[in-house]
Amino acid sequence: MRIGFIGLGVMGRRIAANIIKSGYSLKVFDLVEEAVEELKDMGAEAASSPADTAAGSDIIFTSLPNEDIVKKVITGQDGILKGAGQGAIIVDLSSITPGVIRAIGRDAAEKRISVLDAPVSGGAVGAEKGTLTVMIGGDIKFVEKVRPVINTFSKKVYHLGELGAGDTAKLVNNLLLGVNMAAVSEALVLGVKAGLDPDVMYDLISQSSGSSYALEAKYPGFISERNFKPGFTIDLQYKDLELALSMSKELGIPLMIGSFAQQIFQLARSSDLGSNDISSIIQVFEKMADETVASKKSKDRGADSSDS
């Protein structure tokens, strides 16, 4: 089986690496040469364009930042549809609106090329360990054809229905992630401002009714250590909230809490935090409270370094 992979960012290059480690031959493309070289060192073949990546490939994966880039890479002048042969399957791992992937699917069908939307959840750590959750929309017979490859980088795979169902589920999931991350940040700042130890708060809340993935994944190793390297960036979370809001408008329903959360992420972007991990949104609340949330060990290391 010949596989193409386009988009070697934080998630894509880790996913592609797991595919290679599982013994598949891979042809890759990205505008960042260093990312391509990293995969070449693992045995991948470098392509010159999306069309070249698709040429001769049975399955072509895309892992890209936004829907404009997805459309260009798949349907553009030198895109996948220009190079892929009849019977090829495109699997988009990006997070985009259901309407866009359905439109791409219609264009692809005219060339007898199939499309699946398969956004992922689990972050860079999950991509590295091969434990991602994958949400798939599309014809089940094509899902089964690509499942062995998807299993190389995932722990759980959900087939949710027709094309677009995967992206719908991902937007619902990331709506909750964004709202929860903002709520966790606000609560932690409140507790520290009131005199509570953040490590004790984490231990207590993670075992109580206020717990969430945002707390358990983003306090240890990120907030507690003042380490805001992504992970999943503020910019990408803002984009996903924007897509969820767009979907809510199409459906004619309000998204009040999601709208407010997006404005908080916009505040973070306005403070030049856009390329940081989503956990850095806590700095928006810290600034308003004139407080810093960090474990005592992290604060002590900071004090030691300032004394030296």
C-alpha positions as CSV (number, residue, x, y, z in Angstrom):
1,M,0.0,0.0,0.0
2,R,1.4,3.4,-1.0
3,I,0.6,6.3,1.3
4,G,1.0,10.1,0.8
5,F,1.1,12.5,3.7
6,I,0.8,16.3,3.5
7,G,1.3,18.6,6.4
8,L,4.1,17.9,8.8
9,G,3.4,20.3,11.6
10,V,3.2,19.5,15.4
11,M,0.7,16.8,14.8
12,G,1.4,15.7,11.3
13,R,5.0,14.8,11.6
14,R,4.4,12.7,14.7
15,I,1.5,10.9,13.0
16,A,3.6,10.3,9.8
17,A,6.4,9.0,12.0
18,N,4.2,6.4,13.5
19,I,3.0,5.3,10.0
20,I,6.6,4.8,8.9
21,K,7.5,3.0,12.1
22,S,4.7,0.5,11.4
23,G,6.4,-0.5,8.1
24,Y,4.5,1.5,5.6
25,S,6.2,3.4,2.7
26,L,5.4,7.1,2.8
27,K,5.7,10.0,0.4
28,V,5.6,13.4,2.2
29,F,5.1,17.0,1.4
30,D,5.4,20.2,3.5
31,L,6.5,23.8,2.9
32,V,8.9,23.5,5.8
33,E,12.0,21.7,4.5
34,E,13.3,20.8,8.0
35,A,10.1,18.9,8.6
36,V,10.5,17.0,5.3
37,E,14.1,16.2,6.1
38,E,13.2,14.8,9.5
39,L,10.8,12.3,7.8
40,K,13.3,11.5,5.0
41,D,15.8,10.5,7.7
42,M,13.2,8.0,8.9
43,G,12.8,6.6,5.4
44,A,10.1,8.7,3.8
45,E,10.3,9.9,0.2
46,A,10.0,13.7,-0.4
47,A,7.4,15.0,-2.9
48,S,7.5,18.2,-4.7
49,S,3.9,19.2,-4.4
50,P,0.5,17.9,-3.2
51,A,-0.2,16.6,-6.7
52,D,3.2,14.7,-6.7
53,T,2.4,13.4,-3.2
54,A,-0.9,12.0,-4.5
55,A,0.5,10.5,-7.7
56,G,0.7,6.7,-7.2
57,S,-0.7,6.8,-3.7
58,D,-3.5,4.6,-2.6
59,I,-4.3,6.8,0.5
60,I,-3.4,10.5,1.0
61,F,-3.5,12.0,4.5
62,T,-3.7,15.7,5.1
63,S,-3.0,17.4,8.4
64,L,-3.3,21.1,7.9
65,P,-4.0,24.3,9.9
66,N,-7.3,25.6,8.4
67,E,-9.9,25.0,5.8
68,D,-8.5,27.5,3.3
69,I,-5.3,25.5,3.2
70,V,-7.1,22.2,3.0
71,K,-9.2,23.4,0.0
72,K,-6.0,24.6,-1.7
73,V,-4.1,21.5,-1.1
74,I,-6.8,19.2,-2.2
75,T,-8.6,21.1,-5.0
76,G,-6.1,23.7,-6.0
77,Q,-4.1,24.1,-9.2
78,D,-1.4,21.7,-8.1
79,G,-3.5,19.9,-5.6
80,I,-4.2,16.3,-4.7
81,L,-7.0,15.9,-7.2
82,K,-4.6,16.8,-10.0
83,G,-2.3,13.9,-9.1
84,A,-4.4,11.2,-7.5
85,G,-5.7,8.3,-9.6
86,Q,-9.2,6.8,-9.6
87,G,-9.9,4.8,-6.5
88,A,-7.5,6.8,-4.2
89,I,-8.8,7.7,-0.8
90,I,-8.1,11.2,0.8
91,V,-8.2,11.2,4.6
92,D,-8.3,14.7,6.1
93,L,-7.1,14.8,9.7
94,S,-7.6,18.6,10.0
95,S,-10.4,20.3,11.9
96,I,-12.6,22.1,9.4
97,T,-16.3,22.8,8.9
98,P,-18.5,19.9,7.7
99,G,-19.8,21.9,4.8
100,V,-16.3,22.4,3.4
101,I,-15.3,18.7,3.6
102,R,-18.6,17.8,1.9
103,A,-17.9,20.2,-0.9
104,I,-14.4,18.7,-1.3
105,G,-16.0,15.3,-1.3
106,R,-18.3,16.2,-4.2
107,D,-15.3,17.5,-6.3
108,A,-13.4,14.4,-5.6
109,A,-16.3,12.1,-6.5
110,E,-16.3,13.6,-10.0
111,K,-12.8,12.0,-10.4
112,R,-13.8,8.8,-8.6
113,I,-11.7,9.7,-5.6
114,S,-13.1,9.1,-2.1
115,V,-12.8,11.4,0.9
116,L,-13.0,10.8,4.6
117,D,-12.9,13.4,7.3
118,A,-11.0,12.1,10.3
119,P,-10.0,14.8,12.8
120,V,-8.0,13.7,15.8
121,S,-7.9,14.4,19.5
122,G,-5.2,13.8,22.0
123,G,-2.6,16.5,21.2
124,A,1.1,16.2,20.4
125,V,1.6,13.7,23.2
126,G,-1.1,11.4,21.8
127,A,0.3,11.8,18.3
128,E,3.8,10.9,19.6
129,K,2.6,7.9,21.5
130,G,0.2,6.7,18.8
131,T,-2.8,7.0,21.1
132,L,-5.0,9.5,19.4
133,T,-8.8,9.4,19.2
134,V,-10.0,9.6,15.6
135,M,-13.5,10.7,14.6
136,I,-14.4,9.6,11.1
137,G,-17.1,10.6,8.7
138,G,-17.6,8.9,5.3
139,D,-18.5,5.6,3.6
140,I,-17.8,2.7,6.0
141,K,-16.2,0.6,3.2
142,F,-13.5,3.2,2.8
143,V,-13.1,3.5,6.5
144,E,-12.3,-0.2,6.7
145,K,-9.7,0.2,3.9
146,V,-7.8,2.9,5.8
147,R,-8.4,1.6,9.3
148,P,-5.1,-0.5,9.5
149,V,-3.1,2.7,8.7
150,I,-5.1,4.8,11.1
151,N,-4.5,2.2,13.8
152,T,-0.8,3.0,13.7
153,F,-1.4,6.3,15.4
154,S,-4.6,5.9,17.3
155,K,-6.1,4.1,20.3
156,K,-9.8,4.7,19.6
157,V,-11.5,5.1,16.2
158,Y,-15.1,6.2,15.9
159,H,-17.1,6.0,12.7
160,L,-19.8,8.6,13.2
161,G,-21.7,8.6,10.0
162,E,-21.6,10.3,6.6
163,L,-18.9,12.7,5.3
164,G,-18.7,15.7,7.7
165,A,-19.7,13.8,10.8
166,G,-16.2,13.6,12.0
167,D,-15.6,17.3,11.7
168,T,-18.9,18.0,13.5
169,A,-17.9,15.8,16.4
170,K,-14.4,17.5,16.6
171,L,-15.9,20.9,16.7
172,V,-18.3,19.9,19.5
173,N,-15.3,18.4,21.4
174,N,-13.1,21.4,20.9
175,L,-15.9,23.7,21.9
176,L,-15.9,22.0,25.3
177,L,-12.1,22.0,25.5
178,G,-11.9,25.8,24.9
179,V,-14.7,26.5,27.4
180,N,-13.2,24.2,30.0
181,M,-9.7,25.6,29.6
182,A,-11.0,29.1,30.2
183,A,-12.9,28.0,33.2
184,V,-10.0,26.0,34.7
185,S,-7.8,29.1,34.3
186,E,-10.3,31.4,35.9
187,A,-10.8,29.0,38.9
188,L,-7.1,28.4,39.5
189,V,-6.4,32.2,39.6
190,L,-9.3,32.7,42.0
191,G,-8.0,30.1,44.3
192,V,-4.4,31.3,44.3
193,K,-5.5,34.9,44.8
194,A,-7.5,33.7,47.8
195,G,-4.4,32.0,49.3
196,L,-4.7,28.4,48.2
197,D,-1.8,26.3,47.1
198,P,-2.3,25.5,43.4
199,D,-0.8,22.0,43.8
200,V,-3.2,21.2,46.6
201,M,-6.1,22.6,44.5
202,Y,-5.1,20.4,41.6
203,D,-4.9,17.3,43.7
204,L,-8.3,18.0,45.3
205,I,-10.2,19.1,42.2
206,S,-8.8,16.3,40.0
207,Q,-10.5,13.9,42.4
208,S,-13.7,16.0,42.7
209,S,-16.7,17.1,40.7
210,G,-14.9,20.0,39.2
211,S,-12.3,17.9,37.3
212,S,-11.9,18.0,33.6
213,Y,-9.4,17.0,30.9
214,A,-8.3,20.6,30.7
215,L,-7.3,20.6,34.3
216,E,-5.7,17.1,34.4
217,A,-3.8,17.6,31.1
218,K,-2.8,21.2,31.4
219,Y,-2.0,21.9,35.1
220,P,0.9,19.4,35.6
221,G,3.7,20.0,33.2
222,F,2.2,23.2,31.7
223,I,0.6,25.7,34.1
224,S,2.4,24.4,37.2
225,E,5.8,24.6,35.5
226,R,5.1,27.8,33.5
227,N,5.8,25.8,30.4
228,F,3.6,27.1,27.5
229,K,5.2,25.4,24.6
230,P,2.5,23.7,22.4
231,G,0.8,21.3,22.5
232,F,-2.2,22.8,20.9
233,T,-1.9,26.5,20.3
234,I,-4.2,29.4,21.3
235,D,-4.5,30.3,17.6
236,L,-5.8,26.8,16.7
237,Q,-8.2,26.7,19.6
238,Y,-9.5,30.2,18.6
239,K,-10.0,28.8,15.0
240,D,-11.9,25.8,16.2
241,L,-14.2,28.0,18.3
242,E,-14.8,30.2,15.3
243,L,-15.7,27.1,13.3
244,A,-18.1,25.9,16.0
245,L,-19.7,29.4,16.0
246,S,-20.1,29.2,12.2
247,M,-21.8,25.8,12.5
248,S,-24.1,27.2,15.2
249,K,-25.1,30.0,12.9
250,E,-25.9,27.6,10.1
251,L,-28.1,25.6,12.4
252,G,-29.7,28.7,13.9
253,I,-28.9,28.1,17.5
254,P,-27.1,30.4,20.0
255,L,-23.6,29.5,21.3
256,M,-23.4,31.9,24.3
257,I,-20.7,30.3,26.4
258,G,-18.7,29.4,23.4
259,S,-18.8,33.0,22.1
260,F,-17.6,34.3,25.5
261,A,-14.8,31.7,25.6
262,Q,-13.7,32.7,22.1
263,Q,-13.4,36.4,23.2
264,I,-11.1,35.2,26.0
265,F,-8.9,33.4,23.5
266,Q,-8.9,36.6,21.4
267,L,-7.6,38.5,24.4
268,A,-4.8,36.0,24.7
269,R,-4.0,36.4,21.0
270,S,-3.9,40.2,21.4
271,S,-1.3,39.6,24.1
272,D,0.9,37.8,21.6
273,L,0.1,34.4,23.1
274,G,-1.3,32.9,19.9
275,S,1.5,30.5,19.2
276,N,1.7,29.3,22.8
277,D,-0.1,26.3,24.3
278,I,-3.8,26.8,25.1
279,S,-2.8,26.5,28.8
280,S,-1.2,30.0,28.5
281,I,-4.7,31.5,28.4
282,I,-4.4,31.5,32.2
283,Q,-2.1,34.5,31.8
284,V,-5.1,36.6,30.7
285,F,-6.7,35.9,34.1
286,E,-3.4,36.3,36.0
287,K,-2.9,39.7,34.5
288,M,-6.4,40.9,35.7
289,A,-5.8,39.5,39.2
290,D,-2.1,40.5,39.4
291,E,-1.3,36.9,40.4
292,T,0.7,33.9,39.1
293,V,-0.3,30.3,39.3
294,A,2.7,28.0,39.6
295,S,3.8,25.1,41.8
296,K,6.1,26.0,44.7
297,K,8.9,24.1,43.1
298,S,8.6,26.1,39.9
299,K,8.6,29.4,41.9
300,D,11.6,28.3,43.9
301,R,13.5,27.5,40.7
302,G,12.6,31.0,39.4
303,A,13.9,32.6,42.6
304,D,17.1,30.5,42.4
305,S,17.8,31.6,38.8
306,S,17.2,35.2,39.6
307,D,19.7,35.1,42.5
308,S,22.4,33.6,40.3
